[in-house]
Amino acid sequence: MKIETDIPVPVSTRSRKYPFMDMQVGESIWFDEQVNGRAYRSALSTGTRHGLKFVARKEDSGIRIWRSE
């Protein structure tokens, strides 16, 4: 077995349901009540894996998620 360095990680070809990785700090997305729980959990797990921070607040009949860092 040979250990190698400086080999870049390939870009994922997996499609993403929510565009959290494409968001810039200060941008937000509104979700209706039917998907808001799933979207929030997805934002949290995306943030944990990639070092991003998200904030969510209830609005009307849904939820808005901002990228905060």
C-alpha positions as CSV (number, residue, x, y, z in Angstrom):
1,M,0.0,0.0,0.0
2,K,1.3,3.4,-1.0
3,I,0.4,6.6,0.9
4,E,0.1,9.6,-1.4
5,T,-0.2,13.3,-0.7
6,D,-1.5,16.3,-2.8
7,I,-4.2,14.3,-4.5
8,P,-7.3,16.5,-4.8
9,V,-10.7,15.2,-3.7
10,P,-13.0,14.9,-6.8
11,V,-16.0,17.2,-7.0
12,S,-19.1,15.4,-6.0
13,T,-21.5,14.5,-8.8
14,R,-24.3,13.8,-6.3
15,S,-27.3,16.1,-6.9
16,R,-28.4,18.2,-4.0
17,K,-32.0,18.7,-3.1
18,Y,-31.4,22.1,-1.4
19,P,-28.8,24.7,-2.6
20,F,-27.2,25.4,0.8
21,M,-23.7,24.8,-0.6
22,D,-24.3,27.5,-3.2
23,M,-25.4,30.2,-0.7
24,Q,-23.2,33.1,0.3
25,V,-23.2,34.7,3.7
26,G,-26.4,36.8,4.2
27,E,-28.5,34.9,1.6
28,S,-31.6,33.1,2.6
29,I,-34.2,30.7,1.4
30,W,-37.9,30.4,2.4
31,F,-39.5,27.0,2.7
32,D,-43.2,26.3,3.2
33,E,-44.5,24.3,6.2
34,Q,-44.5,21.0,4.2
35,V,-40.7,20.9,3.8
36,N,-39.3,23.2,6.5
37,G,-38.3,20.5,9.0
38,R,-36.4,18.5,6.4
39,A,-34.8,21.6,5.0
40,Y,-33.6,22.7,8.4
41,R,-32.1,19.3,9.2
42,S,-30.4,19.3,5.8
43,A,-28.9,22.8,6.4
44,L,-27.6,21.7,9.8
45,S,-26.0,18.5,8.4
46,T,-24.5,20.4,5.5
47,G,-23.1,23.0,7.8
48,T,-21.6,20.4,10.1
49,R,-19.9,18.6,7.2
50,H,-18.6,21.7,5.4
51,G,-18.0,24.2,8.2
52,L,-20.9,26.5,7.3
53,K,-23.3,28.1,9.7
54,F,-27.0,28.5,9.2
55,V,-29.7,30.3,11.2
56,A,-33.5,29.5,10.8
57,R,-36.5,31.5,11.9
58,K,-40.2,30.8,11.5
59,E,-42.0,33.2,9.1
60,D,-45.7,33.1,8.4
61,S,-46.5,29.5,7.4
62,G,-42.9,28.4,6.8
63,I,-39.3,28.8,7.8
64,R,-36.5,31.0,6.4
65,I,-32.9,29.7,6.5
66,W,-30.0,32.1,6.3
67,R,-26.3,31.4,5.8
68,S,-24.7,33.2,8.7
69,E,-21.0,32.3,8.3
